[in-house]
Amino acid sequence: MHRPKLPRSVRAALLGAWDLITSASPLVIAAAGLLWLAYWWLDPMPPKTITLATGPAQSAYSDFAERYAKALRASGIEVVLLPTDGSSSNLELLRTGQADAGFVQGGTAGSNTEDTEPLLSLGDLFVEPIWLFYRSNQNPSALVAGHVEALGQLRHKRINVGASGSGVPTLMDSLFEMNHMAPASIKLSRLDPTPATVQLLNGKIDALVFASAPEAPLVQMLLQTPGIRLMNFRQNEAYARRLPFLSPVTLPNGIVDLARKLPPEDVQLIATTTSMLARENLHPALRQILAQAAVQIHGQAGWFNRAREYPNAGNGEFPLAPEADRVLRSGIPSLQRYLPFTLANLVERMWLAMGIIIAVLLPLGKIAPPLYAFRVRSRVFRWYGELRHIEERLEAGTSTPAELLEELNQLESHVEKVIVPLSYTDELYTLRHHIGLVRKRLTTT
């Protein structure tokens, strides 16, 4: 079936659009290539899953980890919680790449911070006091007469210092050594906090030690249990001077229960600072969203800090991640207040690359107009070669005027079908004029 022929004006419009597309194709190809290269280099889309090393059940780490999981789930990131024995275990999992991020107490790494897997800090999150609970003299099986205010009073007593993965046993070894307490003079056990608490309440051990934020359920329970006392570290300033990763803190009178005046007096404690560490190869967007969650979760006032005191840049035990530094300085980026996290992150990470690409493409854009002009004018100029060939054969006498006139008529019929934009019609009419001149020469020969 014969297709209806499009009007000349429509064909001219379509041909003009094709010329524009073809002329701009080098620019489009270059832009697409640069965008792909920028996307590959920046890798703006983070994985949808992250593994977080937490801590023992019923610990502050476990509680905080649940809050992180909830915060990241709202942004479309699934958090796989990995229960552990504590800080030392978390650090080992990070170093071996089995966890992407985790809670680590200050001083856990010791002097060895050169890991096979480089680690970055997302900021100090909260302080973890060293809680040393003991059975008081109100209990029938009294530990000592009066209050325990020095570790030396615990000689020959049964003390639980926590599981080896918690980091507390290593710290307590240092504290015992400072107090000239030989290992043989102490009956140590290494139970997890929950079974150790049961043994303390049942009188099977005399004291237990663990490091935890005050939000931990075991801390809350032991602080309010009759017959259980919290050791007052009178020499907390001296401990902090000897061990730089420790800080002296005070548990204020009545902070646990104002009505019952618990504790009945200020209690001096020593505390480590817990940080969120992340592997250096963890996607920057995930480090950023973890730092943002830290601000929301740990920015409130607590027993040992004022509002917005945490998280902070920390003491430099591990280098601070650039994403955490930006969050601590500037807060949540503006785009994330109006756009979903994934889209906002894509824009934030690509906008600078887009600026660079535009700067590169602007000079390249100058070749499009000349290329467009060449394509349009070539539809006219190509026939000048045919026209000159006819003239050359006329002058050489290799073809008769009649034969050349027939070729000229065919050439003219082709030229009549040439479509050019209005701004180039003068060149088309010039070609037709020159065809007329050659025709006149052929008919007069």
C-alpha positions as CSV (number, residue, x, y, z in Angstrom):
1,M,0.0,0.0,0.0
2,H,1.3,3.4,-0.9
3,R,2.0,5.5,2.2
4,P,0.7,9.1,2.1
5,K,3.6,11.5,1.7
6,L,4.2,13.9,4.6
7,P,3.8,17.6,3.9
8,R,7.0,19.3,3.1
9,S,6.8,21.5,6.2
10,V,6.5,18.5,8.4
11,R,9.4,16.8,6.7
12,A,11.5,19.9,7.1
13,A,10.7,20.1,10.8
14,L,11.6,16.4,11.3
15,L,14.8,16.7,9.3
16,G,15.8,19.8,11.3
17,A,15.2,18.0,14.6
18,W,17.3,15.1,13.3
19,D,20.1,17.5,12.4
20,L,20.0,19.0,15.8
21,I,20.1,15.6,17.5
22,T,22.9,14.3,15.3
23,S,25.0,17.5,15.7
24,A,24.6,17.3,19.5
25,S,25.3,13.6,19.7
26,P,29.1,14.0,20.5
27,L,28.1,16.3,23.4
28,V,25.4,13.9,24.6
29,I,27.8,10.9,24.4
30,A,30.5,12.8,26.3
31,A,28.0,13.9,28.9
32,A,26.8,10.3,29.4
33,G,30.3,9.0,29.6
34,L,31.3,11.5,32.2
35,L,28.2,10.9,34.2
36,W,28.8,7.1,34.2
37,L,32.5,7.7,35.2
38,A,31.4,10.1,38.0
39,Y,28.8,7.6,39.2
40,W,31.3,4.7,39.1
41,W,33.9,6.8,41.0
42,L,31.6,8.3,43.6
43,D,29.5,5.2,44.1
44,P,26.6,7.3,45.5
45,M,24.1,4.5,46.2
46,P,25.0,2.7,49.5
47,P,24.3,-0.9,50.3
48,K,20.9,-1.6,51.9
49,T,22.3,-3.7,54.8
50,I,24.8,-3.0,57.5
51,T,26.2,-5.3,60.2
52,L,26.5,-3.6,63.7
53,A,28.5,-5.3,66.5
54,T,26.5,-4.7,69.7
55,G,27.3,-6.4,73.0
56,P,25.8,-8.8,75.6
57,A,22.1,-9.1,76.1
58,Q,20.5,-6.6,78.5
59,S,23.5,-4.3,78.1
60,A,23.4,-0.6,77.1
61,Y,25.1,-1.6,73.8
62,S,22.3,-3.9,73.0
63,D,19.7,-1.3,73.8
64,F,21.4,1.4,71.8
65,A,21.8,-1.0,68.9
66,E,18.1,-1.5,68.7
67,R,17.6,2.2,68.5
68,Y,20.1,2.5,65.7
69,A,18.4,-0.3,63.8
70,K,15.0,1.6,64.2
71,A,16.5,4.9,63.1
72,L,18.3,3.4,60.0
73,R,15.2,1.3,59.1
74,A,13.3,4.6,58.6
75,S,15.8,5.5,55.9
76,G,15.5,2.2,54.1
77,I,18.7,0.6,55.6
78,E,18.4,-2.8,57.3
79,V,20.7,-3.2,60.3
80,V,21.9,-6.7,61.2
81,L,22.6,-6.8,64.9
82,L,25.6,-9.0,65.9
83,P,25.6,-9.8,69.7
84,T,29.0,-10.0,71.2
85,D,30.8,-10.3,74.5
86,G,31.6,-6.6,74.5
87,S,34.1,-4.0,73.4
88,S,37.1,-6.2,72.7
89,S,35.0,-8.6,70.6
90,N,33.5,-5.7,68.7
91,L,37.0,-4.5,67.9
92,E,38.1,-7.9,66.7
93,L,35.0,-8.3,64.5
94,L,35.7,-4.9,62.9
95,R,39.4,-5.7,62.3
96,T,38.5,-9.0,60.6
97,G,35.7,-7.4,58.5
98,Q,32.9,-9.5,60.1
99,A,31.2,-6.3,61.2
100,D,30.8,-2.9,59.5
101,A,30.5,-0.8,62.6
102,G,30.4,-1.4,66.4
103,F,30.6,0.1,69.9
104,V,34.2,0.2,71.3
105,Q,35.4,1.5,74.6
106,G,38.3,3.9,74.8
107,G,41.5,2.1,75.6
108,T,40.3,-1.3,74.2
109,A,42.7,-1.0,71.3
110,G,45.7,-0.3,73.6
111,S,48.7,0.9,71.7
112,N,48.0,-1.2,68.6
113,T,45.8,0.9,66.3
114,E,47.4,-0.2,63.1
115,D,44.8,-2.7,61.9
116,T,44.7,-4.9,58.9
117,E,41.3,-3.2,58.3
118,P,41.7,0.6,58.9
119,L,39.0,1.9,61.3
120,L,37.4,5.3,61.5
121,S,35.6,6.9,64.5
122,L,32.1,8.3,64.1
123,G,32.5,10.2,67.3
124,D,32.4,9.6,71.1
125,L,28.9,8.6,72.0
126,F,28.7,8.4,75.8
127,V,30.7,7.6,78.9
128,E,30.7,4.2,80.4
129,P,31.5,4.3,84.1
130,I,33.2,1.4,85.8
131,W,30.5,0.0,88.0
132,L,31.9,-2.0,90.9
133,F,29.0,-3.4,92.9
134,Y,29.5,-5.2,96.2
135,R,27.4,-6.7,99.0
136,S,27.3,-4.2,101.9
137,N,27.5,-4.7,105.6
138,Q,23.7,-4.6,105.8
139,N,23.8,-8.1,104.3
140,P,24.3,-11.1,106.7
141,S,27.4,-12.1,104.7
142,A,29.0,-8.7,104.9
143,L,31.9,-8.0,102.6
144,V,33.6,-5.3,104.7
145,A,32.7,-3.0,107.4
146,G,31.7,0.4,106.0
147,H,32.0,1.5,102.4
148,V,34.5,0.3,99.8
149,E,36.4,3.3,98.6
150,A,39.7,1.6,97.5
151,L,40.4,-1.5,95.4
152,G,42.8,-2.6,98.2
153,Q,39.8,-3.4,100.3
154,L,38.9,-6.2,97.9
155,R,42.0,-8.4,98.6
156,H,41.1,-12.1,99.1
157,K,37.5,-11.4,97.9
158,R,35.6,-13.1,95.1
159,I,35.3,-10.6,92.2
160,N,33.8,-11.1,88.8
161,V,35.5,-8.9,86.2
162,G,33.4,-9.8,83.2
163,A,34.0,-11.9,80.0
164,S,37.3,-11.5,78.2
165,G,35.5,-10.0,75.2
166,S,34.2,-7.1,77.2
167,G,37.5,-5.3,77.6
168,V,36.9,-4.8,81.3
169,P,39.3,-7.6,82.5
170,T,42.2,-5.9,80.7
171,L,41.3,-2.6,82.4
172,M,40.9,-4.2,85.8
173,D,44.3,-5.9,85.5
174,S,45.8,-2.4,85.1
175,L,43.9,-1.1,88.1
176,F,44.8,-4.0,90.3
177,E,48.5,-3.5,89.3
178,M,48.3,0.2,90.2
179,N,47.0,-0.8,93.6
180,H,49.8,-3.5,94.1
181,M,47.2,-6.3,94.2
182,A,48.9,-9.5,93.1
183,P,46.7,-11.9,91.1
184,A,47.1,-14.5,93.8
185,S,45.4,-12.2,96.3
186,I,42.1,-12.0,94.4
187,K,39.7,-14.7,93.5
188,L,38.6,-13.7,90.0
189,S,35.9,-15.0,87.8
190,R,35.0,-14.1,84.2
191,L,31.2,-14.5,83.9
192,D,28.9,-12.4,81.7
193,P,27.1,-9.6,83.6
194,T,23.7,-11.3,83.9
195,P,25.0,-14.6,85.5
196,A,27.5,-12.6,87.6
197,T,24.6,-10.5,88.9
198,V,22.7,-13.6,89.9
199,Q,25.7,-14.9,91.8
200,L,26.2,-11.6,93.6
201,L,22.6,-11.6,94.7
202,N,22.9,-15.2,95.9
203,G,26.1,-14.5,97.8
204,K,28.3,-16.7,95.7
205,I,30.6,-13.8,94.8
206,D,31.5,-10.6,96.8
207,A,31.7,-8.1,94.0
208,L,31.3,-7.7,90.3
209,V,32.6,-5.1,87.8
210,F,31.4,-4.1,84.4
211,A,31.5,-1.0,82.2
212,S,28.2,0.2,80.9
213,A,26.1,3.3,80.2
214,P,23.7,4.0,83.1
215,E,20.7,3.1,80.8
216,A,21.7,-0.6,81.1
217,P,18.9,-2.6,82.9
218,L,21.4,-4.3,85.2
219,V,22.8,-1.0,86.3
220,Q,19.4,0.4,87.0
221,M,18.4,-2.7,89.0
222,L,21.6,-3.0,91.0
223,L,21.5,0.7,92.0
224,Q,18.1,0.1,93.6
225,T,18.7,-3.3,95.1
226,P,18.9,-3.3,99.0
227,G,22.1,-4.7,100.3
228,I,24.1,-3.9,97.2
229,R,26.4,-0.9,97.1
230,L,28.4,1.0,94.5
231,M,32.1,1.5,95.1
232,N,33.1,5.2,95.5
233,F,36.3,5.7,93.6
234,R,37.7,8.5,95.8
235,Q,40.9,8.5,93.7
236,N,39.2,8.9,90.4
237,E,41.3,11.9,89.4
238,A,44.5,10.0,90.0
239,Y,43.2,7.1,87.9
240,A,42.4,9.4,85.1
241,R,45.8,11.0,85.2
242,R,47.5,7.6,85.0
243,L,45.3,6.2,82.2
244,P,44.5,8.9,79.5
245,F,41.4,7.0,78.2
246,L,39.7,7.3,81.6
247,S,37.7,10.3,82.8
248,P,36.6,11.2,86.4
249,V,32.8,11.4,86.6
250,T,30.4,11.9,89.5
251,L,27.0,10.1,90.0
252,P,25.0,12.9,91.7
253,N,23.1,12.4,94.9
254,G,19.5,11.4,94.1
255,I,20.0,11.0,90.3
256,V,18.6,7.4,90.4
257,D,15.6,8.2,92.6
258,L,15.1,11.7,94.0
259,A,12.3,10.6,96.4
260,R,14.4,7.8,97.9
261,K,17.6,9.8,97.7
262,L,19.4,7.2,95.6
263,P,22.3,7.3,95.8
264,P,22.4,8.9,99.2
265,E,25.5,10.9,98.4
266,D,27.6,11.8,95.4
267,V,29.6,8.8,94.1
268,Q,32.9,9.4,92.4
269,L,33.5,7.0,89.5
270,I,36.0,6.5,86.7
271,A,34.6,6.1,83.2
272,T,35.7,5.2,79.7
273,T,34.3,6.9,76.6
274,T,32.6,4.7,74.1
275,S,32.9,5.4,70.4
276,M,31.2,4.2,67.3
277,L,33.9,2.7,65.0
278,A,33.4,1.8,61.4
279,R,35.5,0.2,58.8
280,E,37.2,2.6,56.4
281,N,35.8,0.8,53.4
282,L,32.2,1.1,54.7
283,H,30.2,3.2,52.2
284,P,30.5,7.0,53.1
285,A,26.7,7.4,53.0
286,L,26.3,4.6,55.7
287,R,29.0,6.3,57.8
288,Q,27.0,9.6,57.4
289,I,23.6,8.1,58.4
290,L,25.2,6.3,61.4
291,A,26.6,9.7,62.5
292,Q,23.2,11.3,62.1
293,A,21.6,8.6,64.1
294,A,24.2,9.1,66.8
295,V,23.2,12.8,67.1
296,Q,19.6,11.8,67.6
297,I,20.2,9.0,70.0
298,H,23.0,10.4,72.2
299,G,22.3,14.1,72.0
300,Q,20.1,14.2,75.0
301,A,21.1,15.1,78.6
302,G,22.1,12.1,80.7
303,W,23.4,11.2,84.2
304,F,26.9,12.2,83.3
305,N,26.5,14.8,80.5
306,R,24.5,17.8,79.5
307,A,22.3,18.0,76.3
308,R,24.3,18.1,73.0
309,E,27.5,17.3,74.8
310,Y,27.6,14.0,73.0
311,P,28.4,12.8,70.4
312,N,31.6,14.7,69.9
313,A,34.9,14.5,68.0
314,G,36.5,12.4,70.7
315,N,40.1,12.1,71.9
316,G,41.7,11.1,68.6
317,E,42.4,7.4,69.5
318,F,41.1,6.7,65.9
319,P,40.8,9.2,63.1
320,L,37.4,10.9,62.8
321,A,35.5,10.0,59.6
322,P,35.0,13.1,57.4
323,E,31.2,12.3,57.2
324,A,31.0,12.3,61.0
325,D,32.9,15.6,61.2
326,R,30.4,17.2,58.8
327,V,27.5,15.9,60.8
328,L,28.9,17.1,64.1
329,R,29.7,20.5,62.7
330,S,26.6,21.2,60.5
331,G,24.0,18.7,61.6
332,I,21.7,16.9,59.1
333,P,22.0,18.1,55.5
334,S,19.1,20.3,54.3
335,L,18.1,18.1,51.5
336,Q,17.5,15.2,53.8
337,R,14.9,17.2,55.6
338,Y,12.7,17.3,52.4
339,L,13.8,14.2,50.4
340,P,14.2,10.5,51.2
341,F,17.7,9.6,52.3
342,T,18.6,7.6,49.2
343,L,17.6,10.5,46.8
344,A,19.1,13.2,49.0
345,N,22.4,11.3,49.2
346,L,22.5,10.8,45.4
347,V,22.0,14.5,44.8
348,E,24.5,15.5,47.6
349,R,27.2,13.2,46.2
350,M,26.6,14.0,42.5
351,W,26.1,17.8,42.5
352,L,29.8,18.6,42.6
353,A,30.5,16.1,39.9
354,M,27.7,17.6,37.8
355,G,29.3,21.1,38.2
356,I,32.6,19.7,37.0
357,I,31.0,17.9,34.1
358,I,29.2,21.1,33.0
359,A,32.4,23.0,33.2
360,V,34.1,20.3,30.9
361,L,31.2,20.2,28.5
362,L,30.8,24.0,28.0
363,P,33.9,24.2,25.7
364,L,32.8,21.0,23.9
365,G,29.4,22.6,23.4
366,K,30.9,25.1,21.0
367,I,31.4,22.4,18.3
368,A,27.7,21.7,18.0
369,P,26.7,24.8,16.1
370,P,29.5,24.4,13.4
371,L,28.6,20.7,13.1
372,Y,25.0,21.5,12.6
373,A,25.8,24.1,10.0
374,F,28.1,21.7,8.2
375,R,25.4,19.0,8.1
376,V,22.8,21.4,6.6
377,R,25.1,23.0,4.1
378,S,26.6,19.6,3.0
379,R,23.1,18.7,1.6
380,V,23.6,21.7,-0.8
381,F,27.4,21.6,-1.4
382,R,27.5,17.9,-2.4
383,W,25.7,18.8,-5.7
384,Y,28.4,21.3,-6.6
385,G,30.7,18.4,-7.2
386,E,28.3,16.9,-9.7
387,L,27.8,20.3,-11.3
388,R,31.5,20.9,-11.7
389,H,32.0,17.4,-13.1
390,I,29.4,18.2,-15.9
391,E,31.3,21.4,-16.8
392,E,34.7,19.6,-16.9
393,R,33.3,17.0,-19.3
394,L,31.8,19.7,-21.5
395,E,35.2,21.5,-21.7
396,A,37.1,18.3,-22.4
397,G,34.6,17.2,-25.0
398,T,34.3,13.7,-23.6
399,S,30.4,13.9,-23.6
400,T,27.9,15.5,-25.9
401,P,25.9,18.5,-24.8
402,A,22.7,16.4,-25.0
403,E,24.1,13.8,-22.7
404,L,25.3,16.4,-20.2
405,L,21.9,18.2,-20.4
406,E,20.1,14.9,-19.5
407,E,22.5,14.5,-16.4
408,L,21.8,18.1,-15.5
409,N,18.1,17.6,-15.5
410,Q,18.5,14.6,-13.2
411,L,20.7,16.6,-10.9
412,E,18.1,19.4,-10.8
413,S,15.3,17.0,-9.9
414,H,17.4,15.8,-7.0
415,V,18.1,19.4,-5.9
416,E,14.4,20.2,-5.9
417,K,13.9,17.5,-3.2
418,V,16.6,19.0,-0.9
419,I,15.1,20.4,2.3
420,V,17.0,23.0,4.4
421,P,16.0,25.3,7.2
422,L,14.8,28.7,6.2
423,S,18.1,30.3,7.3
424,Y,20.0,28.3,4.7
425,T,17.6,28.6,1.7
426,D,19.8,31.3,0.2
427,E,22.5,28.7,-0.4
428,L,19.9,26.4,-2.0
429,Y,18.7,29.1,-4.3
430,T,22.3,29.9,-5.2
431,L,22.8,26.3,-6.2
432,R,19.7,26.4,-8.4
433,H,21.0,29.7,-10.0
434,H,24.3,28.0,-10.8
435,I,22.4,25.0,-12.3
436,G,20.6,27.5,-14.6
437,L,23.9,29.0,-15.7
438,V,25.3,25.6,-16.6
439,R,22.1,24.8,-18.5
440,K,22.4,28.0,-20.5
441,R,25.9,27.1,-21.4
442,L,24.9,23.6,-22.6
443,T,22.1,24.9,-24.7
444,T,24.2,27.5,-26.4
445,T,27.0,25.1,-27.2
